[in-house]
Amino acid sequence: MESPLESSRLRRILAAYTVNRLGTWIGLIALMLAVFDETRSAVAVAALLLAGQALPAFVVPAVVARAEASTRGRELSALYVFEALVTAMLAVLLWHFWLPGVLVLSALDGTAALAASALLRAEVARAAREHAQTGAGADGRSGGSLEHEAQEAERKANAAMNVAFSVTFVLGPVIGGAIVAGAGASTALFLDSGSFLICGALLIDLRPHVQVAGEASVRARLRAAWKHINEEPSLRLLLFVDALALIFFESAAPIEVTYAKATLHVSDGGFGLLLTSWGLGAVLGSVVFARSLRRPLGVLLSAGVFAIGLAYLGFAASPSLALACSAALVGGVGNGVELPSLISLVQRLTPHALHGRLMGAVESLNSLCVAVGLALGGALVAVSSPRVAFLVIGVGIIVTAIALYLVVSSAGETAVAAGDHVAGLDSPIGAVQALLPVERAEATSGNGAEAQAPTASGASEAP
């Protein structure tokens, strides 16, 4: 099978995504530093994060559905151009700082960013599948083989996207901090604006329009996505349990600085080393996921979440920075495995025509979890200590990891009991079989093709 990365279209998408992620990190660091410097208020910085991540969650699904309903094309590029304009306005506003204006523009920028990310994930999956099916079809392979090749290509493409995300996760904040220190926050934001224009140019020929009978309006498209979630209990339960895990993930953010400074008694450099260790682990986790194409997605997801839980338990117990960094490395590996596994599972349990809208739902859900998690973390550290807070978070994450594994296992056993087996991705039952350990899936399939068909993802992650 040819690698999906041999597709020039997919390479352009990945290049645009990498440029976008680097620019986004540079812009975020610039805004956080500028808001704190102007206000000297941690509350103002928290308001910035909520405006850019939580508020857009309520409108992103509608924006994605609107882009898919439009027949004009180039909506994805238009979103990036819109981001470029808003970011440039933010850069100018920093010269005459006004916090309410910064928050409003950040909310607009965050809405466009999350919608573009959802559409881009759907385009990555589509480009990989089309490339694989074209190559396999030219070789005269059967329908079942074509589907197997398409699923494997989709997973490889998602893995590549996740590697790009993890690399920018490490490099972006460092580059952003250096630019702000050397040239100022406004300069960093203008560079961020330029990165969005580059993305728009690279993706100008991508058309996110999805033609589906009876779904001409945005409202009808949103109803179709909501109906699919309601009618597919495995998907609904997966999203719910993973949302609980993400709330615990995000609750650690307000605790980390206090933990480093007051508990471990380290300098700013020590805190930076702790974050860098997590980022390096995320890169390693991305490589692990990319090399685990034959591993069941459900196991990878629960193992990734479990590793993050272990990391926070390690924080609670670590007496020194060195051990805390070791725990952070483990957590980063889990992070690098968890995110693409979740995206791949959602794609597997969703008909192709609904991929963009479901990715929009995942992005929105993630953003809401950020808001809840920040509040939970702040409350935990206020009523206890950083070590106790990390202990609670770690236990909560490990419980959700076990729950995630049980969700996938029970869904698979239901499929086995029903005796259903459908090779296509448009069948949630057929897709669930591919999420299970190989031995179980082979028991439900005559030749084990579904069991060995891989998949994957990259970052919604966060925007």
WOWO-V658786 format. One line per field, one symbol per residue. ss: DSSP state (a for helix, b for strand, c for the rest). phi: phi as a letter, one per 30 degrees, with the letter a starting at -180 (. if undefined). psi: psi as a letter, one per 20 degrees, with the letter a starting at -180 (. if undefined). A space follows every 10 residues. Layout:
ss=???
phi=???
psi=???
This chain:
ss=cccaaacaaa aaaaaaaaaa aaaaaaaaaa aaaaaaaaac caaaaaaaaa aaaaccaaaa aaaaaaaaac ccccaaaaaa aaaaaaaaaa aaaaaaccaa aaaaaaaaaa aaaaaaaaaa aaaaaaaaaa aaaaaaaacc ccaaaaaaaa aaaaaaaaaa aaaaaaaaaa aaaaaaaaaa aaacaaaaaa aaaaaaaaaa aacccccccc cccccccaaa aaaaaaaaaa acaaaaaaaa aaaaaaaaaa acaaaaaaaa aaaccccaaa aaaaaaaaaa aaaaaaaaaa ccccccaaaa aaaaaaaaaa aaaaaaaccc aaaaaaaaaa aaaaaaaaaa aaaaaaaacc caaaaaaaaa aaaaaaaaaa aaaaaaaaaa aaaccaaaaa aaaaaaaaaa aaaaaaaaaa aaaaaaaacc cccccccaaa aaaccccaaa aaaacccccc cccccccccc ccc
phi=.ddddddddd dddddddddd dddddedddd ddddddddch bddddddddd ddbdededbe eddddddddd cdiidddddd ddeddddddd dddddbebee dddddddddd dddddddddd dddddddddd dddddddddi dddddddddd dddddddddd dddddddddd dedddddddd dcbjdddddd ddedddddde ddcdcdcdeb cbdibdcddd dddddddddd dcdddddedd ddddddeded ddedcddddd dccdhcdedd dddddddddd dddddddedd ccdcdddddd dddddedddd ddddedcddb dddddddddd ddededcddd ddedddddcb eedceddddd dddddeddde dddddddddd ddcbbedddd dddddddddd ddddddeddd ddddddddid abddddcddd deedcdeedd dddcbecidd dcddalabcd hdd
psi=pqphiiphgh hgghgggggg gghggggggg gghggghhhk phhhghhggh giggghhiig hhgghghhhp jhrkhghhgh gggggghhhg ghhhhmpogg hggghhgggh ghghgggghh ghhggggggh gghgghhhjk rrgghghghg gghgggghgh hhggghghhg hghggghggg hhiqhgghhh hgghhhhggh ghjhipojpo oppjlhrggh ghhgghgggh inhggghghg ghhgghgggh ihgihggggg ghgilrahhh ghhghhgggh hhgghggggh jlijqphggg ghhggghggh ghhhghipir hghhhghhgg hgggghhggh ggghgghhjp qhijgghhhh hgggggghhg gggggggggg hhicrhgggh ggggggghgh ggggghgggh ghhggghijq ophqhiohgh hhhiirqggg hhiipgjjgh hjoaaaranf ar.
